[in-house]
């Protein structure tokens, strides 16, 4: 993913997290990713691994392709 896509993905994850009234800490616990990792993902500072993307989508009870669709 390029930097713009990482930023968009991070924004989408943050949006979905807030829509569900979850803190970064809660999402970290649900997805088995560190709070620092969630923060870096949401801020587009790190390239996300597919396994982490899958864990986040599972925590949100949505499909990975829905997270990657930035037009929703």
CORGIGI-V373277 format. One record per backbone hydrogen bond with DSSP energy under -0.5 kcal/mol. CO is the residue of the C=O (numbers start at 1). NH is the residue of the N-H. If there is no record, write none. Layout:
CO & NH
CO & NH
This chain:
2 & 6
3 & 7
4 & 8
5 & 9
6 & 10
7 & 11
8 & 12
9 & 13
10 & 14
11 & 15
12 & 16
13 & 17
14 & 18
15 & 19
16 & 20
17 & 22
18 & 21
23 & 27
24 & 28
25 & 29
26 & 30
27 & 31
28 & 32
28 & 33
34 & 38
35 & 39
36 & 40
37 & 41
38 & 42
39 & 43
40 & 45
40 & 46
41 & 44
46 & 48
49 & 53
50 & 54
51 & 55
52 & 56
53 & 57
54 & 58
55 & 59
56 & 60
57 & 62
58 & 61
63 & 66
63 & 67
64 & 68
65 & 69
66 & 69
68 & 70
69 & 72
